[in-house]
Amino acid sequence: MCQAVEMAAVYEANRNICKYVHSTSRGHEAIQIAAGMQLSPWDYASPYYRDDSMLLAMGFTPYELMLQLLAKRDDPSSGGRSYYSHPSSLDPEKPCIPHQSSATGMQVIPSTGMAQGIRYLEKIGATSLRTGPKGEAPVVLCSLGDGSVTEGEVSEAWQSAVLWELPIIYLVQDNEWGISASAEETRVMDAYEYAAGFKGMERMRVDGSNFEECFHAMGAAIGYVRQERKPILVHACVPLLGHHTSGVRKEWYRTEEDLALHAAKDPKPLLRERLLEIGVLEKDLLAIESDTPKYISLEFDRAKEASDPTVDSVADHIFAPAAVTAEKGNRFPSNGNKVMMVDAALHAVEEILQQYPEAIFFGQDVGRRLGGVFREAATLAEKFGDNRVYNTAIQEAYIVGSTAGLSAVGVKPIVEIQFADYIYPGFNQLVTEISKSCYLSNGKFPVQTLIRVPIGAYGGGGPYHSGSVESTLLTVKGIKVVYPSNAADMKGLMKAAFLDPNPVVMLEHKGLYWSKVPGTQGAITVEPDSDYVLPLGKGRVVQPAHPRDLKKGDTLCVITYGMGVYWAQAAATHFPGQVEIIDLRTLFPLDEELVFSTVKKHGKVLILTEEQLNNSFVQALAGRIQRTCFKSLDAPVFTLGALDLPAVPINTILENAMLPNPEKVAAAMRELLAY
Ligand SMILES: Cc1ncc(C[n+]2csc(CCOP(=O)(O)OP(=O)(O)O)c2C)c(N)n1
């Protein structure tokens, strides 16, 4: 406790040096130390940005924490990429801590996902489950401030925790402040009262200023979860003694009276008093109190001198290396059956579940009764059991974000968002937690997740079941985006996406699932063998131009994906031999080599998408093509997409008017060829 208090004092006295924003645990030390001391190395934890005392209690040294404070190269958490007290750790001597973001409350979903994963590994008796030397079961500690509890995602996580009886402790540190927003302004109940609505959540209230009480409470909470495998909430009332952060100063918004009330609850003098009461010698306490400042000051000097990260490391660890880098296995088995895209996806997932016991598949309605609203998961729950294939509540944030936790404990999740239009509630977790995990943990925690997303418009699906989302997804760095257009690609890419140690979003066009849309029969292919894999980032020449027309300089290429492949093929029948069509298959990573070399070959390119065009992926690609292929271009780069409307209207006449179709594509080809 002395160390934590002293560290906060040194940071405050050296604000010019501690230039990166940071928060300290001043006031919260007792509960944090009580928690950190009693976790075991086989446990998991999600501390928040104010938890530096907890980290010290887990065994991180002041020097290690200061390396992150000063964003130094050897910061063991992020290598100088993230803020103070944003830990991630795979140290076998300490609880496992996956990447922690700054977003308040958002860690509750990934950490509940860890508990979900532990529960699954326990149920299947997986040897990969971390346990203690005597087989002690692991628990998850999720720590958060009271201000975060009102966030919607917390309720998604708590609902899942009680529903599935997950082994997790939610430690809420209640200092009655958000930043300047007070408890009275922001809530009608505290976390303890709120948790009562989550039936099955055990609850404890604790005086967070009283170390002894905290120690007993945390010991009891951890013991309960370790034994009973059920969630518990510990609500600790704590004072806030420091500033909100180094940048947001307490005197700007807190009254003298409030500060005095909080100061009276400082756990440090209270602990000192208690130690003397129980017979600890004053001289021993004085020795700690005089040695600690010297030690902290020396460590701070040492951290100041530590090396900064080098510039050449800035782009390290965006992704972990891909597992599949070459096409392998039999794509065209001679005795293979023809298969629709939806079944190719289903069979791919089935084969994955057969081969990898740590693979699970969940989402809305993918479980036993329905097997997915597109029957894309039909029979899977029957075959693999409700443990492995199951329904979730309507909780897109949980469906997406829990996979960060599942991945951290070694489960391999496949999840589904029912319609692309509903990915937005899950988008926060995708961006805030998942996409940044590998980079900000300096490569320690890539998130292996496969997120299936049925997408696309056809036949009057209407404004909330037809939307395209790829450009939105493609602005996110740290995720991969796949968009197959036929059954064979679907199967090979699904396997590669699953095996990829990084987050992959698989966009699956609903209009191609059964090839119901006229002209899309090409999406039905012979089913590749179960060993077939297709690496992400490899495009395909759907049809080449005729060499004769190419020689005459009378050709163009179409760069497209998804439904665009079929519009382009239909339109190209008007220009025999003159059109080469490329199916990108993966939108990120992009097959730049194929795109640029094809454009250079033809000098004319149309980039075609189903998406609204303005500020889209396709427009960005057009810019890159102009820059890279400028000298080879014989015409401006053409783009064609849907009209820039906020949604796809339900009436099919309006839907057709909005979307590209073979006629519109043919008109663009005609104009481009005439250049
Ligand atoms: C999602 C999100 N919104 C806003 C912020 C900005 N912010 C940082 S800390 C904070 C207050 C958090 O209060 P609480 O959870 O009670 O924790 P405390 O800082 O009081 O320990 C806010 C609003 C954020 N980090 N994340």
The ligand as a Gaussian input file, in Angstrom:
#p B3LYP/6-31G(d) Opt

LIG

1 1
 C      -17.073000       4.070000     -23.014000
 C      -16.358000       5.221000     -22.409000
 N      -16.990000       6.404000     -22.297000
 C      -16.357000       7.447000     -21.738000
 C      -15.082000       7.338000     -21.273000
 C      -14.379000       8.526000     -20.629000
 N      -14.242000       8.243000     -19.176000
 C      -13.099000       7.778000     -18.671000
 S      -13.216000       7.430000     -17.065000
 C      -14.806000       7.919000     -16.982000
 C      -15.540000       7.824000     -15.670000
 C      -15.581000       6.424000     -15.182000
 O      -16.097000       6.344000     -13.892000
 P      -16.040000       5.018000     -13.052000
 O      -16.371000       3.863000     -13.917000
 O      -16.882000       5.209000     -11.855000
 O      -14.524000       4.851000     -12.653000
 P      -13.596000       5.794000     -11.774000
 O      -12.750000       6.565000     -12.757000
 O      -14.469000       6.666000     -10.944000
 O      -12.768000       4.891000     -10.946000
 C      -15.229000       8.365000     -18.226000
 C      -16.576000       8.900000     -18.503000
 C      -14.461000       6.082000     -21.427000
 N      -13.208000       5.881000     -21.027000
 N      -15.127000       5.059000     -21.970000

